[in-house]
């Protein structure tokens, strides 16, 4: 264990010493940056400043592998995953070499000593795979340097000390390939640093002992010439990285520790590119760590000497290095990895310098500023005036650093030095205005040093190769005793009009310079004259000549106009000023009297910027407003980032560009569309400066501020077309984060992939955090959200990334959030989350039902019992009537029949005695029979339909025999298993008993046929005689007796139907049809 720790410390010490040594060598090779880098480090939340690997996952999140944990980045915040010895589901080691994502969206992490890790993004859990000497199918080493997934889903893992591993994810089995000196087809080394797919059958494997080809079908490692590639040439190199560039067919790029090598499969040769000491267009360092080709087919090479861009056609290298005083240079030169995300941003991981970010689509606002360590920079950052001469030189006046000359073609900046000891130098270092007149003189307005003139300034042009220039100046001062001198030594503006007049705006009035006499004519405010200058405090760069030759002067108290008629006549004594002011009672007036910028567009519209009133549009239209201009105001309420407009320019498309004290504003007059740019877009600062704006001959716009100046070509500003994916990243209850499988039990998977969440009635204060994964300028991504069921309209969230709600009404809600990138390109699909907000139990349907059951059941029971009682009484009455008729009536019928028989056979003198005896005997017999029926009815052993028919046959066998009527029934045995309820048996018995009685009594039949058939659970039971029949008349039957009526009522009582048919030809049929219970 101690030896392992010693080796690790030793390796890190050697690496550190090498880095310091290389840094010392390469520092002198740093050159001017042509691209700007942003930096992410510890201050932004990165867990550690050495980044070995970078990945953008399928969702769009960025992952950074550091020596201090795994970092997930959403453009705003880092989520850090570290080793936790108290958790089995944590990362196994904080030192990470490599990360990749498989087809199942799992993140695979190769660590320095913790083996291989799989991170399940859905569950937020790590699974580790470590070497186990007792398990041959385990990974061969715990130091994982690189990982590659093939088309079949197998992982190929390069280790340090364990060779190459093939991992079957489904089976969890590793197959290792190690160096075997006895096998010529084994891997040349057990240290595998890089893996790349060559074709369907072959992988390229980079080791610390050369490059080899691995045939995945034969499991052989080959160091040969394959498809024209001279693989064997690199048998002795340390192979750090391999790339097959999409734009360079039949080429293999190899990064080694001894240069950058290109293998050419067509030419069957190779070329090694090395650092050349005196050649800044050569490779920046021979140790190449990474090679990437971006979507624009640029090849980026990361070395131990900075980032290099390779030009394949010219075979030249462009270097990008760390520069001490350049905040937009690389953070350091020790590049470990380069990665391009889906939007085209280049991410650079360094050793000790954190993350660098380069966005090719970011607005190209070029920045000139003061660099104390470089003479080729501005002399001061406070830029007050800008002017371009006919030679293309841009002159930049600063407050405190004098005058600068920027030669854009050569990329040089020279400084015209102020010297307080030299009376022929500039009078002061505060330069407020610059102009070259038609005589070849350069006029310099100063803050406190009056007006300065360099005659025949062209002589300076040949001296601009020098960093310091000492020209001779003529000075013009304000002197109290000189009425023909300057009005003030504070010069705010210089203007040469089309009539050859040189105008000077000062803090004490407007002056006109007479070239012949070298005297100044003064125009000042006179309260007694309505046509005098509105105010003596002429503002910076606020003398402007429009396309008609009118002169406009902006002061601290109003706008002034000198008509071209006055200027043409050159009768300056008669000059009148037309004045424009703010009038609170007049909408057609200026928004503010403090005028600080004036500009005219091609459509002859005058635009006036104010200090606090925003932008004003002055437009003259024939036949309208009595010849006065129509004024329209635009302020922060209309979308301007500020109401202080320092400078106004336009581009070739007619768009206005305005500097302010809160960034740069683009305004489209035709559509009134406004776009605001800030320091995040690459501006020198959000604070620009008075009068510091200029449009060059080539259409470039210059704006100065407190941290240098920006210049740009508006036509080169391309919008970001990437519509960012949107995800919900966090869910809070009462400001407490809900995590996967926490005590709340609400999330079974990450909120990012969760579609629905359920809340109880007392979990009603929720906060939802979301993010748009566009990394151009994340701070300028905008959002809208809506909670359906709560919000009627979309909520304009601006840059805010959290929505908070207090739910009051139970129900289903759907939260949706959409987002736009920094240029306003919206992803309208967005992200959604269904929220089920449960009601309290006392408001649920089941509780309401329970209340009804608890409090309603007694009432319902009472009603039912009462109704049952009424029905029972009614049924009892009906039953008694029916039973009396059916039982007693039948008995009387029998007695009557027997009496007739006996009467016809005994002598007449015994008739009275016999009649009484017979009556008593019959009555007793009838009662016995009825008692027998009751006993049969309640006997559970006689429940079948078969017993019912036998009972009917037994009851009438004697009478039928006596009357000579035959009785038949069929299939009786099949009815033995058909059970009847007691109610069914009683009613069926009495129905057919009544029917048999009627046939015996009222018909002269000789045959009775009783049959029963079961179909499913439906019983059909029929009684038929062969008598003469009768006419069925319900009304007559009711009058004659209750027999037939009671038969139908009994059938209905047991859920059946009784049908009675009778005719002279067919006799009488009684049929019952009903469902058995």
PyMOL commands that set and color helices and strands:
alter all, ss='L'
color gray80, all
select helices_A, chain A and resi 2-29+42-44+231-234+457-463+564-569+572-574+625-627+636-638+679-681+714-716+751-753+778-780+841-843+845-903+908-938+940-942+945-963+972-975+982-1002+1034-1040+1043-1053
alter helices_A, ss='H'
color red, helices_A
select strands_A, chain A and resi 38-40+51-56+62-66+69-73+78-81+96-101+107-111+116-120+125-129+144-149+155-159+164-168+173-177+192-197+202-207+210-215+220-222+225-226+229-230+239-243+251-256+259-264+269-273+288-293+299-303+306-311+316-320+335-340+345-350+355-359+366-368+383-388+394-398+403-407+412-416+431-436+442-446+451-454+468-469+474-476+491-496+502-506+509-514+519-523+538-545+551-555+558-562+577-580+595-600+606-610+615-619+630-634+645-650+656-660+663-668+673-677+688-695+700-705+708-713+726-733+736-737+756-759+765-772+782-788+795-798+802-806+811-820+826-837+966-969+1007-1015+1018-1025+1056-1063+1067-1075
alter strands_A, ss='S'
color yellow, strands_A
deselect
rebuild
show_as cartoon
